[in-house]
Amino acid sequence: MNVFNMTDCDGNKVRDEGILDYIQKTVETDACCLESMRGSTGGMPSEEHTSIELTGTDRPGLLSEVFAVLTDLRCNVVNGEIWTHNSRAAAVIDVTEHSTGQAIEDPKRLSTIKQLLCNVLQGNISFMTPRITISSSGVTHRQRRLHQMMFAYRDFERLKDVEHSSRIHVCVLDCNDRDYTVVSIRSKDRPKLLFDTLCTLTDMQYVVFHGTAITERMESYQEYYIRHIDGLPVSSEAERQRVIECLEAAIQRRASEELELELCSDDRLGLLSDITRIFRENGLCIRQAEMATRGGTAKDTFFVTDVSGQPIDPKIIDLIRQQIGQNILQVKGNLSLSPKFPREMARSFLFTNLFKSRIC
């Protein structure tokens, strides 16, 4: 039995009967594996779109170059999402033929698109071989697929010059009496944190037998009792360390502490190419992005940082908004330094003792 205590994105009790009814119907059917009819993320099977999956080495201006190629090839971006983490980039982008508004089916044209995008991803500083897949839109939830792509591209492997984040604490312990492995996670709370954690455990082929998640103010505490699909708990120090690294990576992939910019405009061919070019020319790096088109209107969200790693100058944002349009590009949240994670937690992390007393 699973029990969830939920709030909406503003922290209020969910009272909308339509939302509650949708959640109930989705959980009670296999539709939970498909795209939400209420959101823009996911992956419904469709003959109207061509899905492009990209993984490669991240660098400033990469997304701008990708969209420039798609524009030159007369491909219209209708939906998509991009994640970057640990010098890797992964994207799932749905495109149509601009002349017909339908999926791209010509094999030669698809081959050209793949080759030109591969050239962009290869670049001059790539330390890993880029991967590109083009197909009809699949049934896998888009963010679920991005987790799989990042995991396969080994974004959990820490680079030597990248400091380990002190904001995420993962502990993997043995529960020998019951042959479980206990995974405890303490981190800053954010939307979809539970989704990200469970997707990664599933991708690593672990089964969760017991679990709990508690949020208190801005902190999240999670604990899971797991075994591998072969029925065995974590059996080596190397496997234990890999679980820790993969869960940390899953949480870091979309920590979303960057500045959030929201664009709402009439859709047109080349819109994303123009927007991302302006970002690049003004020294911004896109760390995460989500694009959606509904009824001829494009609504895109970008999480950006300064290319030098410094706080973004508000004057730069003002200049960008003047170039794009004050009413078209909105700044979400405060244009200031990202909030720091507290050095000391207000509450001890007691899950392990609590659950051992109940289960072990």
N, C-alpha and C positions, 0 to 999 in steps of 0.2 A: 504494500500500500504506500502511495506517495502523497504527501500533504504539502501544499505550497501556500504560504501567506504572501499576498502580492499587493503592490500599489501601482498606480500609473506613473508615467515619467516625471510627474511633478510631486510624487510622494504622497498622493491622496488615494483614498480607498476607491476601488473600481466600482462605479455605480451604473455605468452604461450597460443596459440590458443587452444591447446588440453585441458589445464586446464579450460579455460573459457567455452569451449564447454561442458565439463563434468559437470561443475557447473550448467550451464543452463539446461541441460537435467535432472540433478538430482533434481533441484528445481521444474521443471515442471512436475515431475512424483512422484509417491509414493516411488520411489527408495531412497528418502532422509532418509527413515527409516531403510534402509539396509546398509550393510557394503560398504565402499568406495572401489572401485576396485583398487584405487591407494594407499591405505594405509593398515596397518596391524591391525588397531583397528576396532572393529565392531562385527557383529555376523550374518553371513549368515547361513541359515538353511543347514545342511550338514549331510549326513549319514556316512561320513568318519571320523568324530571326535566325541568324547564323551566329553561333557562339565561338568566341576566340578566347583561349586560355593561354596566358603568358606567364612565364617565370624567368627571371634573370637577375643580374647584378644591378642593384639600385645605384642611381647617380643623379645629380641635379639636372633637371630638364628632361629626364627620360620620358615622362608622361606626355610632355609637350611634343616630343619627337614622334611618339606612337600615334597621337591624334593627328599630327601633320601628315603622316603617311596614309592614314585612313581617309583623311580629307582629300588628298591628292588622288586616291583610288576611288573616290566618289562613294565611300562607305559612310552611311549615316549611323551614328551611335545612338541606340535607343535606351539601353540600360547597361549598367556596369558597376563594378566595384574594384578598387585597387587597395592593396595593403603593402606596406614596406616594413621590414624589420631586419635588424642585424645585417645590413648591406644587401639584403635580398628584396626583390619586388615580385609580387604576384597579382595578376589581374584576370578577371572574367568579364568580358565585354560582349554584349549582344549587338550585332550590326545588321543593317539591311542594305539592299541595293538602292541607291538614291533614286534611280530612274523609275523603279517599280514599287519601292516600299516593301519588297518581299525578301525572303532569304536569298543569299547568294549561292547558286548551284553550279555554275560553270567551273569544272575542275581546273582549267588553265588559270582562270581568274583567282581561284582559291590558292593555287600554288604560288602565284605572283604575290598575293597578300602575305602568305606565310614567309616567303623568301625575303621580302622587303622588311617585314617586322623582325625577322631574325637578324638582319643586318643592323637594325637599330639596337636590338638587345645586346648584340655582340659588342658594339662600341669599341673603345680603345682600352678600357680598364676592367673588362669582364674577367673574373677569376673563376667563374663556373660556366659550364655550357648552358646557354639559354634553351628553354623548352617551349614549344608552341604547338597547340592542338586546335584545330578548327573543325567544328561539327555542328549538327543541328542542336538547338537548345536541349539540354538534358533535363532529368528530373531531380538532380541533386540540388539542394538548397545552396544558393550562391556562397553564402558565408561558410557553410559546411564544406563546400568544395575548396574555398580559399585556405581553410585550415589544412585540408589534405595536401594541397599543393605546397604550402609552406613547409609542412612536415616532411614531405618527400624531397624538398629542396634543402633540407637539413638546416633550417634557420635557427635551430636550437644550439648549434655549434658556436660557441663564443669565440669571437675574434680576439687576438692577443691584445689589441690596443683598445678594446671596449671594456669599460669597467662593469663589474657585476652589479646589478641593481639591488639596493638594500631595501627597496620598497616592497618586495615580494619575498615571503619566507615559506619555503616548502620543506616539510619534514616527512621522511618515509621510514616507518618503524615496522617491526615484526609483531604479530599477534600469534605466537606459536601455538597456543592452546586450541585455536580454531583454524589454523593454517590460513590466516588472512594477512595481507599487508595493509597497514594503516597509513593513509596519505593525509596529512594535515596541511592546509594552505591558509596563510594570512596575508591579506593584501588590501589595497585601497578598493573600496566598492565602486562599481560602475555598472551600467546596463550591459546585459548579455554576458556577464562574467561566468555565471553557472553554465551557460551554453558553451562557452569557449573551453572551460575545464573539462566538461563531459565529452565534448567532441574529441579532444586530444586523448583522453583515456581510452575511448573507443578506437581511435586510429592506432593506438599502441596495442590494441587487442587485449584490453583488460575489461573484466566484468565487475560492475559495482554491485555489491550485495547489500550494503548498508551505507547510508550517507546522511549528512546534515549540512545545512548552510544557514548561517546567521549573519545578519548585517546590523551594525550598531553605529549610528552616525555615518561616518564616511569609511568605516572599516568593514571588511568582510572576513568571515571565518568559515572555512569549509573542511569537512573531514569525510573520508571515504574508506570503506573496507573493501579491498579489491583482491581479485585473483586473475591470473592470466587465463585466456580461454582454454588452456590445457588443464586448468584446475589447480595450478600451482601458484604460490605466492612469489613475490620477488625473491630471487634465490642467490643473487650475487651483488657485490658492491658496485660493479660496473652497471648492472641493470638498475640498481637503486639510484645511481647518479644520473642515469639517462632519464628516468622518470622525473626527477627534480628539474633537470634542464628543459625537458619538453613542456612541462607544466608552466614553468617560468616564461618560456617563449610564447605559449598560448595566451597568457595573460598580457604580455607586453605587446603583442601584435597590434592591438588596437586600444592602447591605454588612453589615447585621445586627449592628451594634455596640451596638444598644440592649439594654435588659434583656429577657430572654426569659422569658415566663410560659407555663406549660403547664397546660391545664385538661383534666381527665378526669372525666366525669359522665354520669349517665343522661340521654339526650336527652329534650327536651320542647319544646313550642311556647313561644317567648319566651325560651329560655335565653340566646341570644346577645344579645338586647335587654337582659336584666337584667345580664349580665356587663359589657357595654360601657358601660352606664349607670353602673355602680359605678366603673369606670375613670374615666369622665368626671367624676363627682362628686368624685373624689379627685385631680383634677388631672393625670391621665395622658393622653397622646396615643398612639394606636395608629399606628405607622409601617408595620407589616407584619403580616399575619395569615394563618393557614391554618386552615381548618375542615374536619373530616371526621367522618362518622357511619357507624359500622359496627355492625350487630347491636343497634341501640338504644342504643349508647354514643357519646357525643360526645367527640372528642379534638381540641382546638383549641390552637393556638400563637399567641401574641401577642408582638410586639416593641414595647416601649413606651418612651416618654421622658416627662420632666416637661414640662408645658405651657409652663413658663417657659424651658425649655432648660437648666435646672440639673440636677445629679445628683439622682436620686430618693432621697428620704429613706427609709431602711429602715423607719421607723415607719409610713410610709404603706403600704408593702407588707404589713406585719404587720396593719394595720387592714383592708386589702382582703381578705386571706386569712381574717380572722375573719368578715367579712361573707359571703364566698363559701363558705368551708369550708377548713380547713387541709389536709385530705386531697384536696380537689378541685383546688385551685390550687397548683402547685409552681413555685418559682423555679429556673430553670436557670442555672448558672454563678454568678459572684460578684456580689453587689449592691454594686457599686463603680463607680468611674470607668471608662469605656471605655479599653482600652489604647491608648497612643499609637503611631502608626507611626514607626519609627526615622527620624531626620533623615538619617542617612548609611546607604546600603546597604552591606552587608558584602562585596558582590561587584559588580564592574563589569558593566555590561550590554553583552555582547560579541556578541550575536546577529547584528547587522548585518554586522560584519566576517567572522564565521564563515560565514554563509550566502552572502555575496557571493563568498567564496573558492571556494565549492562550486558556485554556480549562475551567478553573473555572470561 
